[in-house]
């Protein structure tokens, strides 16, 4: 059973990965965890991202590895499709059970004025130009290291 504390997320920010808060409401109770991307890997010839899910105190609740879908349409491209299995959270005696998987889809939208969307869609399309997965993993890990 995962424990979720109520302290600040400073510990999550100090761990060194690229982090993003993930808030969900279940039966009227709002819970926020931190999704931390730690590195990119080559998994059987496909680009994948690894990371952790942290509670409010910065403790690891779960780890994940997710394949990055690099298919791109003209207006948007899927960056991450993450499926988390069932979770049980104990919030200072309030037990929250999420019996069904949680699906997180992150899509970048390209176009004028969408700087981040354009950048991420361009990175996701690198393999379409013949670059190897290992080369892409090295570039993305360097970029991640500079961001954090």
Buried (B, 14 or more C-beta within 10 A) or exposed (E): EBEBBEEEBEBBBEBEBBBEEBEBEEEEEEBEBBBBBBBBBBBEEEBBBBBBBBBBBBBEBEEBEBBBBBEBEEEBBBBBBBEBEEBEBBBEEEEBEBEEEBEBEBBBEBEEEBEEBBEBBEBBBBBEEEEEBEEBBEBBBEEBEEEE
